[in-house]
Amino acid sequence: MATTCDTKLSMKLLIDTKAGKVLFAEADKDCVDFLFHILSLPIGTVISLLKEKGMSGSLPNLYESVENLKDTYIQPNQCKDILLKPKSSVGISPVPFLLLDGDVTTREKTLTFSVYDDPTFSLSRKLVPTAPQVAGGGVETKRGFVKDAVTYMVADDLVVKPMSTISCIALLNTFNVRDVGVLEEEVVSFGVEEALPLLKASFESKTVLTSVFMSRKKAEK
């Protein structure tokens, strides 16, 4: 089954142009839901996504050991996909954007299905996910994990909290920013091409937003 998704999320970065780093980002519910969804990813899913991008450590070797193990050595009631393609048990979806375990979840998504028993048969159709039903026959309109109608602050090290003037000033003081003239706002969008570097950087760095978006900014110059 192949999936496609053109949806991108956006956030507003506050950049210290003198230091060349992102201080924090203003993000909405969709972005925060996506970031928090990372916590629900099984380790096997994370490794399968990042091993081609040079994931460090020995876990990729463990993953490949399972991949390369012949079925002869596996219990008949077991399947490799239990370890190689595990499913998250955390029910916070639908996450509006991309479920990193390979499922695309958006308000509107396009999927292409192939019936492998008949290679000449294929069907493409657009699906619009319906809102989940609740007791009494009503429709539950809430989705994701955090509440809407709130702007969130995402720090460079992915500390997330509700946006406030006090928290902004406190963060500027933490970075010893005295000249507001060096600050620059930039709205950035990110999709699957940025999602995997962001996931990788979250395991390796305390400056995730800077690592992902400033490197891209330099490459575009």
C-alpha positions in Angstrom: 0.0 0.0 0.0 1.4 3.4 -0.9 0.4 6.6 0.8 0.8 10.2 -0.2 0.4 13.4 1.7 1.1 17.0 0.7 0.1 18.6 4.0 2.7 20.7 5.8 2.8 22.2 9.2 4.2 25.7 9.9 5.7 27.5 12.9 7.1 30.9 13.5 10.8 30.9 14.5 12.4 33.7 16.6 16.0 33.7 15.4 19.0 35.3 17.0 20.8 36.4 13.8 24.0 37.4 15.7 24.4 34.0 17.3 22.9 32.1 14.3 20.4 30.1 16.4 16.7 29.6 17.0 15.6 30.9 20.4 12.1 29.4 20.2 9.2 28.9 17.9 5.5 29.8 18.1 3.5 26.7 17.3 -0.1 25.8 17.1 -1.9 22.6 18.3 -1.0 20.7 15.1 2.7 21.2 15.5 2.6 20.3 19.2 0.5 17.2 18.6 3.1 16.1 16.1 6.0 16.7 18.5 4.3 14.9 21.4 3.4 12.0 19.1 7.1 11.2 18.9 7.0 10.0 22.5 4.5 7.3 21.5 6.7 5.8 18.7 8.0 2.3 19.5 11.7 2.0 19.4 11.6 -0.4 16.5 9.7 2.3 14.4 12.3 4.9 15.3 15.2 2.7 14.2 13.5 1.7 10.9 13.0 5.4 10.1 16.5 6.6 11.1 18.9 3.8 10.4 19.3 4.9 6.8 20.2 8.4 8.0 23.2 7.2 10.0 21.7 6.6 13.4 24.5 6.1 15.9 24.8 3.4 18.6 24.2 -0.4 18.4 20.4 -0.6 18.1 20.5 -0.4 14.3 22.6 -3.6 14.4 20.0 -5.3 16.6 17.3 -4.3 14.2 19.3 -5.6 11.2 19.9 -8.9 13.1 16.1 -9.4 13.3 15.8 -8.5 9.6 18.5 -10.9 8.6 17.4 -13.8 10.8 15.9 -16.7 8.8 12.4 -17.8 9.6 13.8 -21.2 10.4 15.0 -19.8 13.8 11.8 -18.0 14.6 9.0 -19.5 16.6 6.1 -20.5 14.4 3.6 -18.3 16.3 5.9 -15.2 15.9 6.4 -12.7 13.1 9.3 -10.4 12.4 7.0 -7.4 12.0 6.2 -7.6 15.7 9.6 -6.1 16.3 10.4 -4.5 13.0 7.0 -2.7 12.5 5.5 -2.4 15.9 2.3 -0.4 16.4 2.0 2.3 19.0 -0.4 1.5 21.9 -0.9 5.1 22.8 -4.3 6.3 21.5 -3.7 10.1 20.9 -4.2 10.0 17.2 -5.4 11.3 14.8 -2.3 13.5 14.7 -2.8 16.0 12.0 0.2 15.6 9.7 2.2 12.4 9.4 2.2 9.4 11.7 5.8 8.4 11.6 5.0 4.7 11.9 4.0 4.8 8.2 0.3 5.8 8.4 -0.7 9.2 7.0 -3.3 10.9 9.1 -4.7 14.3 8.0 -8.1 15.9 7.9 -8.2 14.7 4.3 -5.9 12.0 2.9 -5.3 10.1 -0.4 -4.4 6.5 -0.4 -3.7 4.1 -3.2 -4.5 0.5 -2.6 -3.1 -2.4 -4.5 -4.6 -5.9 -4.4 -1.5 -8.1 -4.6 -3.5 -11.2 -5.4 -4.4 -9.6 -8.7 -1.6 -7.4 -10.0 -3.8 -6.0 -12.7 -6.2 -4.5 -10.2 -5.7 -1.2 -8.5 -8.0 1.4 -6.9 -7.4 5.0 -5.9 -9.8 6.9 -3.8 -9.9 9.8 -1.5 -10.9 9.2 2.1 -12.1 11.8 4.5 -11.8 10.4 8.1 -14.9 10.7 10.1 -15.0 12.0 13.6 -15.1 9.3 16.3 -18.4 8.3 17.8 -19.1 8.7 21.5 -21.7 7.2 23.8 -25.2 8.1 23.0 -24.6 8.4 19.3 -23.0 11.8 19.4 -19.9 12.9 17.5 -16.6 13.6 19.3 -15.0 16.7 17.8 -11.9 16.7 19.9 -8.8 15.3 18.2 -5.1 14.9 18.9 -3.6 15.5 22.4 -3.4 19.2 23.3 -6.2 21.8 23.2 -6.7 24.1 20.3 -7.1 28.0 20.4 -3.8 28.2 22.3 -0.4 29.3 21.0 2.5 27.2 22.3 6.2 28.0 22.7 8.6 25.4 21.5 12.2 26.0 22.7 15.3 25.0 20.7 15.6 21.9 23.0 11.9 21.0 22.5 10.7 22.2 25.9 7.0 23.0 25.1 4.8 25.3 27.2 1.8 27.7 26.6 3.0 30.9 25.1 3.1 34.0 27.4 4.9 37.3 27.5 6.6 36.4 30.7 8.0 33.1 29.3 9.3 35.0 26.2 11.1 37.6 28.3 12.5 35.0 30.6 13.9 33.0 27.6 15.5 36.2 26.1 17.1 36.8 29.5 18.4 33.2 29.6 20.2 33.8 26.3 21.3 37.2 27.4 19.7 39.0 24.4 20.0 42.7 25.0 19.6 44.0 21.4 16.2 43.2 19.9 17.6 44.4 16.6 19.4 41.1 16.2 16.1 39.2 16.4 14.3 38.0 13.3 11.0 36.2 12.8 10.6 33.6 10.1 7.7 31.4 9.3 8.9 27.9 8.3 6.9 25.0 7.0 7.9 21.3 7.4 6.7 18.1 6.1 8.1 14.6 5.8 11.4 15.9 4.5 12.0 17.9 7.7 10.2 15.5 10.0 12.8 12.8 9.9 15.8 15.2 10.5 13.8 16.7 13.4 13.2 13.2 14.8 16.9 12.3 14.4 18.0 15.6 16.0 15.7 15.1 19.0 17.8 12.0 19.9 21.2 13.7 19.4 20.9 17.4 20.1 19.9 20.1 22.6 19.5 22.5 19.7 16.9 20.7 17.6 15.3 23.7 15.9 18.6 25.3 15.1 20.0 22.0 13.8 17.1 21.4 11.4 16.0 24.8 10.2 19.2 26.9 10.4 21.1 24.3 8.4 18.4 24.4 5.8 18.5 28.2 5.8 22.2 28.2 5.1 21.8 25.6 2.3 19.2 27.9 0.6 21.6 30.8 0.5 
